[in-house]
Amino acid sequence: MERVRLGRSSLEITRLGLGTAPLGGLFEPVSDGDAEATIAAAWSRGVRFYDTAPLYGFGLAEQRLGAFLRKQPRDSYVISTKVGRLLRPDPTASDEDPHYKGTPPLRPRFDYSYDGVMRSVEESLVRLGLDRIDILLVHDPDDHYNDAVAGAFRALQRLRDDGSIKAIGAGMNQSEMLTRFAEAVPVDCFLLAGRYTLLDQGALTALFPICERQNVAIILGGIYNSGILANPHGQAKFNYEDADARLVARARELDALCRQHNTELKAAAIQFCLAHPAVTVGLQGARTADEAADNIAMAQALIPDAFWRDLRARNLVDPRAPLPGDAT
C-alpha cells in the first residue's frame, strides 16, 4: 500500500489506516476474536497505520490492538493514540454506556493537564504492551482549549522534543478549534472526524488552507459519518446519533447517483475524501474482518469520471472541493 510522509514529521504512513473505535464496542459489543481478525484483515492488505484511544471501549481497543501489534516488527507500523481522558473505576459503571458496549467497569475522566497527559501516556503504553507510541493526539478538548494549550500540548511537545514520540496534534469532530490550534501550537497533524465528507465539507473554509500552508497533515476519520454514508437506508446514524430526515434524504440522493453509475456509495465517500491535497490518510473503522476488507476494496474501486461530473453538476458537494475526476 502507498506510503506518504505525515506532514512535517519524519514518519511515513500508509494512505489508509484502521480506526479502532468499533473494536472497543462502539454501538455493539465485539469479541476479542473478531477484533483480532479485523486487525489481521487490514494488516494482510497492507494497512500499517492504526489509530486508537483510551476512550474507545474504555481501554478495550488499546488492549486488543496492542495484542496484535506486539507480534509484528515494531518498525513496520505506525500507531497513534490520544490523551485528555484518564480511565478510572466508577461505581456506576454497571450501567451500560450509551455508546460503548461490553466494556470493563471503568469510565473516562477529562484531564488535559501536563501531569494528566503524562499519566495517560504511561497507562496507554501498559494497555498496548508496546515500548513506544508514534503519534499522540489531544482528544476532543472542545470545552478545554486553554487547558489543552497550557497543559496537554506542553507535555506533547516535551515528549516529541526528547524523541519519545514522532508527531503531535489533536483529534476532534470539529474543524474550528483545530484551526485555532494550527495557529497557536507547532503541530504535525490533526485527526478530523466527520467534518470533510460527502455530507459535510466544513473544513474547506479555514482548516484545510492553513494546514496546507503549514504542512500539517490531515488524518481523516468519520468518512462514512457514523454509518449514514455506508448505508443510508434503515436506521442511519450521523455523528454518532440517529440521522435527521434531511440528512437521510441527501444521503439517499447520493446513493441513487452512485447506483446510476454502477458505483458504491462507500467507494465514492472514501475516494472523495482522499482527493483533497490536505488529506494525507483516510482512516476507516471496522468491527469485522469483512468490513475491514470491504473498506480497503472501496478505496481502490474504479469510479467512472462521469459520476464525479454529475456530482458537481447537481451541486451535491461544495464547488471548492477537488474531485478525483478533476485530474482527467
DRENKOLKOL-91328 format. One record per residue (C-alpha): residue number from 1; y, x, z. Coordinates in nm, 4 decimals. Last residue first. Example, Ala and Ser with C-alpha at 12.3 -4.5 7.8 and 13.67 -1.06 7.14 Angstrom:
(pt 2; (-0.1060; 1.3670; 0.7140)) (pt 1; (-0.4500; 1.2300; 0.7800)) 
// end
This chain:
(pt 328; (1.3883; -0.8712; -1.6170)) (pt 327; (1.5226; -0.7238; -1.2963)) (pt 326; (1.6687; -1.0589; -1.1956)) (pt 325; (1.3192; -1.2129; -1.1869)) (pt 324; (1.2578; -1.0860; -0.8348)) (pt 323; (1.5627; -1.2755; -0.7113)) (pt 322; (1.8841; -1.1454; -0.5549)) (pt 321; (2.0562; -1.3939; -0.3208)) (pt 320; (2.4257; -1.4406; -0.3961)) (pt 319; (2.3639; -1.7794; -0.5611)) (pt 318; (2.2323; -1.9105; -0.2262)) (pt 317; (1.8984; -2.0800; -0.2877)) (pt 316; (1.7852; -2.4182; -0.4223)) (pt 315; (2.0742; -2.4361; -0.6650)) (pt 314; (1.8549; -2.6023; -0.9314)) (pt 313; (1.9359; -2.3281; -1.1820)) (pt 312; (1.8514; -2.0619; -0.9250)) (pt 311; (1.5021; -2.1890; -0.8561)) (pt 310; (1.4554; -2.2652; -1.2255)) (pt 309; (1.5271; -1.9018; -1.3199)) (pt 308; (1.2965; -1.7800; -1.0427)) (pt 307; (1.0134; -2.0006; -1.1685)) (pt 306; (1.0712; -1.8940; -1.5283)) (pt 305; (1.0153; -1.5326; -1.4257)) (pt 304; (0.6499; -1.6191; -1.3669)) (pt 303; (0.5032; -1.5336; -1.0260)) (pt 302; (0.2122; -1.2876; -1.0113)) (pt 301; (0.0597; -1.2645; -0.6649)) (pt 300; (0.1058; -0.9451; -0.4603)) (pt 299; (0.2864; -1.0887; -0.1579)) (pt 298; (0.0594; -1.3929; -0.1714)) (pt 297; (-0.2501; -1.1705; -0.1616)) (pt 296; (-0.1169; -0.9994; 0.1506)) (pt 295; (-0.0624; -1.3314; 0.3239)) (pt 294; (-0.4056; -1.4544; 0.2136)) (pt 293; (-0.5839; -1.1561; 0.3660)) (pt 292; (-0.4097; -1.2036; 0.7003)) (pt 291; (-0.4776; -1.5779; 0.6938)) (pt 290; (-0.8463; -1.5198; 0.6166)) (pt 289; (-0.8761; -1.2685; 0.9018)) (pt 288; (-0.7397; -1.5272; 1.1424)) (pt 287; (-0.4249; -1.5729; 1.3537)) (pt 286; (-0.1711; -1.4332; 1.1095)) (pt 285; (0.1920; -1.3218; 1.1264)) (pt 284; (0.3745; -1.1696; 0.8337)) (pt 283; (0.6349; -0.8925; 0.8467)) (pt 282; (0.8002; -0.8110; 0.5135)) (pt 281; (0.9450; -0.4615; 0.5351)) (pt 280; (1.2528; -0.2847; 0.3984)) (pt 279; (1.4839; -0.5799; 0.3354)) (pt 278; (1.8392; -0.4701; 0.2549)) (pt 277; (1.7519; -0.4447; -0.1162)) (pt 276; (1.6691; -0.8182; -0.1309)) (pt 275; (1.3600; -0.8849; -0.3420)) (pt 274; (1.1265; -0.8693; -0.0430)) (pt 273; (1.2460; -1.2066; 0.0835)) (pt 272; (1.1908; -1.3902; -0.2454)) (pt 271; (0.8465; -1.2302; -0.2714)) (pt 270; (0.7451; -1.3651; 0.0679)) (pt 269; (0.8552; -1.7237; 0.0090)) (pt 268; (0.7461; -1.7429; -0.3555)) (pt 267; (0.3941; -1.6378; -0.2626)) (pt 266; (0.3831; -1.8865; 0.0243)) (pt 265; (0.4988; -2.1657; -0.2075)) (pt 264; (0.2051; -2.0918; -0.4389)) (pt 263; (0.2695; -2.0793; -0.8135)) (pt 262; (0.1343; -2.2786; -1.1038)) (pt 261; (0.4908; -2.3104; -1.2382)) (pt 260; (0.5228; -2.6831; -1.1755)) (pt 259; (0.3419; -2.6256; -0.8448)) (pt 258; (0.6148; -2.3898; -0.7316)) (pt 257; (0.8812; -2.6474; -0.8131)) (pt 256; (0.6924; -2.9064; -0.6078)) (pt 255; (0.6732; -2.6654; -0.3143)) (pt 254; (1.0471; -2.6046; -0.3280)) (pt 253; (1.1101; -2.9782; -0.3258)) (pt 252; (0.8637; -3.0103; -0.0382)) (pt 251; (1.0596; -2.7500; 0.1561)) (pt 250; (1.3803; -2.9430; 0.0924)) (pt 249; (1.2284; -3.2708; 0.2118)) (pt 248; (1.0840; -3.1065; 0.5227)) (pt 247; (1.4204; -2.9513; 0.6009)) (pt 246; (1.5961; -3.2868; 0.5812)) (pt 245; (1.3250; -3.4663; 0.7809)) (pt 244; (1.3511; -3.2369; 1.0811)) (pt 243; (1.0951; -2.9638; 1.1451)) (pt 242; (0.8922; -2.9736; 1.4670)) (pt 241; (0.9819; -2.6614; 1.6664)) (pt 240; (0.9021; -2.2900; 1.6395)) (pt 239; (1.1955; -2.2196; 1.4023)) (pt 238; (1.0663; -2.4826; 1.1601)) (pt 237; (0.7340; -2.6617; 1.2058)) (pt 236; (0.5515; -2.8932; 0.9642)) (pt 235; (0.3299; -3.1717; 1.0959)) (pt 234; (0.1700; -3.2741; 0.7644)) (pt 233; (0.3034; -3.1331; 0.4400)) (pt 232; (0.5460; -2.8427; 0.4185)) (pt 231; (0.2601; -2.5895; 0.4269)) (pt 230; (0.3315; -2.2173; 0.4336)) (pt 229; (0.7054; -2.2678; 0.4030)) (pt 228; (0.7040; -2.5081; 0.7008)) (pt 227; (0.4971; -2.2660; 0.9056)) (pt 226; (0.7211; -2.1009; 1.1622)) (pt 225; (0.9992; -2.0346; 0.9064)) (pt 224; (0.7498; -1.8999; 0.6486)) (pt 223; (0.9237; -1.5613; 0.6406)) (pt 222; (0.9591; -1.5589; 1.0182)) (pt 221; (0.9871; -1.1821; 1.0091)) (pt 220; (1.1992; -0.9431; 0.8065)) (pt 219; (1.2216; -0.5796; 0.9051)) (pt 218; (1.5723; -0.4894; 0.7948)) (pt 217; (1.6566; -0.1197; 0.7763)) (pt 216; (1.9964; 0.0142; 0.8803)) (pt 215; (2.1349; 0.2384; 0.6055)) (pt 214; (2.4947; 0.1951; 0.7280)) (pt 213; (2.6347; 0.0284; 0.4158)) (pt 212; (2.3156; -0.1685; 0.3515)) (pt 211; (2.3063; -0.2867; 0.7112)) (pt 210; (2.6716; -0.3912; 0.6953)) (pt 209; (2.6106; -0.5982; 0.3802)) (pt 208; (2.2891; -0.7552; 0.5146)) (pt 207; (2.4418; -0.8760; 0.8397)) (pt 206; (2.7648; -1.0360; 0.7183)) (pt 205; (2.7204; -1.3139; 0.4633)) (pt 204; (2.3654; -1.2702; 0.3388)) (pt 203; (2.2024; -1.3162; 0.6786)) (pt 202; (2.2466; -1.6936; 0.6613)) (pt 201; (1.9972; -1.7315; 0.3776)) (pt 200; (1.7929; -2.0124; 0.5298)) (pt 199; (1.5323; -2.2270; 0.3528)) (pt 198; (1.3846; -1.9769; 0.1053)) (pt 197; (1.4029; -1.7248; 0.3853)) (pt 196; (1.6531; -1.4940; 0.5497)) (pt 195; (1.7225; -1.6151; 0.9010)) (pt 194; (1.3644; -1.6714; 1.0120)) (pt 193; (1.3158; -1.3585; 1.2181)) (pt 192; (1.5347; -1.0511; 1.1779)) (pt 191; (1.3795; -0.7302; 1.3080)) (pt 190; (1.6587; -0.4777; 1.3004)) (pt 189; (1.6531; -0.1095; 1.2152)) (pt 188; (1.7897; 0.2371; 1.2901)) (pt 187; (2.0541; 0.1546; 1.5497)) (pt 186; (2.3668; 0.3518; 1.6374)) (pt 185; (2.5246; 0.0761; 1.8549)) (pt 184; (2.8518; -0.1193; 1.8297)) (pt 183; (2.8972; -0.2345; 1.4685)) (pt 182; (2.5272; -0.2861; 1.3990)) (pt 181; (2.5016; -0.4597; 1.7373)) (pt 180; (2.7687; -0.7093; 1.6351)) (pt 179; (2.5823; -0.7833; 1.3113)) (pt 178; (2.2640; -0.8325; 1.5111)) (pt 177; (2.4570; -1.0829; 1.7180)) (pt 176; (2.5351; -1.2940; 1.4113)) (pt 175; (2.1945; -1.2648; 1.2414)) (pt 174; (1.9888; -1.4967; 1.4598)) (pt 173; (1.6196; -1.5157; 1.5495)) (pt 172; (1.6280; -1.1714; 1.7069)) (pt 171; (1.4681; -0.8281; 1.7189)) (pt 170; (1.6846; -0.5316; 1.8085)) (pt 169; (1.7005; -0.1663; 1.7119)) (pt 168; (1.5500; 0.1717; 1.7844)) (pt 167; (1.3565; 0.4352; 1.5897)) (pt 166; (1.1406; 0.7432; 1.6460)) (pt 165; (1.0286; 0.7133; 2.0078)) (pt 164; (0.9641; 0.9678; 2.2841)) (pt 163; (1.1682; 1.2278; 2.0937)) (pt 162; (1.4203; 1.3022; 2.3694)) (pt 161; (1.7031; 1.1453; 2.1707)) (pt 160; (1.4986; 0.8363; 2.0856)) (pt 159; (1.4116; 0.7735; 2.4500)) (pt 158; (1.7740; 0.8292; 2.5537)) (pt 157; (1.8953; 0.5943; 2.2804)) (pt 156; (1.6514; 0.3294; 2.3979)) (pt 155; (1.7746; 0.3522; 2.7567)) (pt 154; (2.1390; 0.3182; 2.6505)) (pt 153; (2.0347; 0.0314; 2.4242)) (pt 152; (1.8860; -0.1594; 2.7150)) (pt 151; (2.1608; -0.1023; 2.9695)) (pt 150; (2.5245; -0.1145; 2.8551)) (pt 149; (2.4631; -0.2649; 2.5108)) (pt 148; (2.1871; -0.5038; 2.6169)) (pt 147; (2.3613; -0.6005; 2.9380)) (pt 146; (2.6773; -0.6853; 2.7423)) (pt 145; (2.4915; -0.8960; 2.4859)) (pt 144; (2.2768; -1.0875; 2.7355)) (pt 143; (2.2786; -1.4513; 2.6270)) (pt 142; (2.1123; -1.3929; 2.2884)) (pt 141; (1.9275; -1.0777; 2.4000)) (pt 140; (1.6236; -1.1804; 2.1920)) (pt 139; (1.4100; -0.8650; 2.2206)) (pt 138; (1.5658; -0.5183; 2.2233)) (pt 137; (1.3465; -0.3298; 1.9773)) (pt 136; (1.1473; -0.0123; 2.0246)) (pt 135; (0.9859; 0.1659; 1.7296)) (pt 134; (0.7194; 0.4396; 1.7334)) (pt 133; (0.5369; 0.3729; 2.0594)) (pt 132; (0.3494; 0.6526; 2.2351)) (pt 131; (0.0334; 0.7564; 2.4164)) (pt 130; (-0.1553; 0.4365; 2.3487)) (pt 129; (-0.3526; 0.2061; 2.5799)) (pt 128; (-0.1566; -0.0904; 2.4490)) (pt 127; (-0.1339; -0.2578; 2.7887)) (pt 126; (-0.0512; 0.0719; 2.9596)) (pt 125; (0.2034; 0.1680; 2.6945)) (pt 124; (0.3647; -0.1742; 2.7316)) (pt 123; (0.3967; -0.1219; 3.1073)) (pt 122; (0.5720; 0.2123; 3.0650)) (pt 121; (0.8090; 0.0691; 2.8046)) (pt 120; (0.8948; -0.2293; 3.0252)) (pt 119; (0.9620; -0.0045; 3.3240)) (pt 118; (1.2125; 0.1974; 3.1189)) (pt 117; (1.3711; -0.1231; 2.9953)) (pt 116; (1.4104; -0.2557; 3.3479)) (pt 115; (1.5701; 0.0709; 3.4599)) (pt 114; (1.8356; 0.0532; 3.1884)) (pt 113; (1.8934; -0.3174; 3.2453)) (pt 112; (1.7952; -0.5804; 2.9901)) (pt 111; (1.5689; -0.7739; 3.2263)) (pt 110; (1.4597; -1.1265; 3.1390)) (pt 109; (1.1492; -1.2377; 3.3227)) (pt 108; (0.8279; -1.3106; 3.1327)) (pt 107; (0.5435; -1.5094; 3.2876)) (pt 106; (0.1990; -1.4051; 3.4038)) (pt 105; (-0.1175; -1.6013; 3.4772)) (pt 104; (-0.3004; -1.4776; 3.1615)) (pt 103; (-0.2604; -1.6727; 2.8352)) (pt 102; (-0.4820; -1.9267; 2.6619)) (pt 101; (-0.1914; -2.0914; 2.4842)) (pt 100; (0.1590; -1.9626; 2.4113)) (pt 99; (0.4306; -2.2085; 2.3054)) (pt 98; (0.4856; -2.4795; 2.5663)) (pt 97; (0.3236; -2.2700; 2.8426)) (pt 96; (0.0411; -2.4432; 3.0242)) (pt 95; (0.0957; -2.4905; 3.3964)) (pt 94; (-0.1250; -2.2510; 3.5922)) (pt 93; (0.1660; -2.0091; 3.5658)) (pt 92; (0.3450; -2.1877; 3.8491)) (pt 91; (0.2701; -1.9108; 4.0999)) (pt 90; (0.4123; -1.6560; 3.8531)) (pt 89; (0.2853; -1.3011; 3.8306)) (pt 88; (0.5288; -1.0719; 3.6403)) (pt 87; (0.5787; -0.9694; 3.2800)) (pt 86; (0.9096; -0.7922; 3.2158)) (pt 85; (1.1235; -0.9133; 2.9275)) (pt 84; (1.4025; -0.7138; 2.7646)) (pt 83; (1.1967; -0.4663; 2.5640)) (pt 82; (1.0027; -0.4852; 2.2407)) (pt 81; (0.7113; -0.3382; 2.0498)) (pt 80; (0.6784; -0.1473; 1.7285)) (pt 79; (0.3779; 0.0336; 1.5860)) (pt 78; (0.3457; 0.2714; 1.2927)) (pt 77; (0.0087; 0.3800; 1.1519)) (pt 76; (-0.1920; 0.6843; 1.0383)) (pt 75; (-0.0520; 0.9317; 1.2921)) (pt 74; (-0.2621; 0.7887; 1.5743)) (pt 73; (-0.5934; 0.8113; 1.3898)) (pt 72; (-0.7594; 0.4723; 1.4467)) (pt 71; (-0.9831; 0.3542; 1.7323)) (pt 70; (-0.6895; 0.3110; 1.9703)) (pt 69; (-0.5400; 0.0795; 1.7089)) (pt 68; (-0.7950; -0.1954; 1.7677)) (pt 67; (-0.7742; -0.2207; 2.1479)) (pt 66; (-0.3988; -0.1651; 2.1261)) (pt 65; (-0.3525; -0.4757; 1.9142)) (pt 64; (-0.5517; -0.6870; 2.1569)) (pt 63; (-0.3697; -0.5600; 2.4650)) (pt 62; (-0.0257; -0.5918; 2.3042)) (pt 61; (-0.1015; -0.9454; 2.1859)) (pt 60; (-0.2356; -1.0536; 2.5247)) (pt 59; (0.0623; -0.9291; 2.7271)) (pt 58; (0.2308; -1.2604; 2.7965)) (pt 57; (0.0779; -1.4166; 2.4827)) (pt 56; (0.3503; -1.2591; 2.2746)) (pt 55; (0.6283; -1.1952; 2.5253)) (pt 54; (0.5238; -0.8331; 2.5853)) (pt 53; (0.5942; -0.7646; 2.2177)) (pt 52; (0.4120; -0.6790; 1.8937)) (pt 51; (0.4726; -0.5395; 1.5480)) (pt 50; (0.2139; -0.3579; 1.3393)) (pt 49; (0.2755; -0.1318; 1.0407)) (pt 48; (-0.0180; 0.0284; 0.8576)) (pt 47; (-0.1272; -0.2525; 0.6262)) (pt 46; (-0.3617; -0.1109; 0.3602)) (pt 45; (-0.5936; -0.3996; 0.2862)) (pt 44; (-0.8589; -0.2854; 0.5355)) (pt 43; (-0.5929; -0.2735; 0.8072)) (pt 42; (-0.4857; -0.6339; 0.7499)) (pt 41; (-0.8454; -0.7553; 0.7708)) (pt 40; (-0.9086; -0.5384; 1.0779)) (pt 39; (-0.6089; -0.6913; 1.2570)) (pt 38; (-0.7414; -1.0392; 1.1888)) (pt 37; (-1.0978; -0.9497; 1.2860)) (pt 36; (-0.9762; -0.8077; 1.6179)) (pt 35; (-0.7778; -1.1223; 1.6937)) (pt 34; (-1.0718; -1.3436; 1.5987)) (pt 33; (-1.2979; -1.1531; 1.8370)) (pt 32; (-1.0495; -1.1606; 2.1248)) (pt 31; (-1.0242; -1.5373; 2.0834)) (pt 30; (-0.7077; -1.7163; 1.9725)) (pt 29; (-0.5462; -2.0054; 2.1603)) (pt 28; (-0.3073; -2.2456; 1.9853)) (pt 27; (0.0708; -2.2750; 1.9380)) (pt 26; (0.1211; -1.8951; 1.9618)) (pt 25; (-0.1971; -1.7602; 2.1202)) (pt 24; (-0.1068; -1.3923; 2.1548)) (pt 23; (-0.2669; -1.3196; 1.8185)) (pt 22; (-0.0152; -1.5617; 1.6660)) (pt 21; (0.2707; -1.3395; 1.7941)) (pt 20; (0.1076; -1.0348; 1.6326)) (pt 19; (0.3168; -0.9632; 1.3252)) (pt 18; (0.1347; -0.7612; 1.0589)) (pt 17; (0.3416; -0.5449; 0.8266)) (pt 16; (0.4077; -0.5228; 0.4561)) (pt 15; (0.6093; -0.2507; 0.2817)) (pt 14; (0.4223; 0.0137; 0.4784)) (pt 13; (0.6304; 0.2436; 0.6956)) (pt 12; (0.7595; 0.5973; 0.6716)) (pt 11; (0.9472; 0.7024; 0.9834)) (pt 10; (1.2150; 0.9730; 0.9959)) (pt 9; (1.4872; 0.7222; 1.0814)) (pt 8; (1.7880; 0.6450; 0.8604)) (pt 7; (1.6443; 0.3195; 0.7334)) (pt 6; (1.2679; 0.2980; 0.7659)) (pt 5; (1.1492; 0.5023; 0.4673)) (pt 4; (0.9072; 0.3166; 0.2403)) (pt 3; (0.5302; 0.3074; 0.1967)) (pt 2; (0.3521; 0.1188; -0.0800)) (pt 1; (0.0000; 0.0000; 0.0000)) 
// end
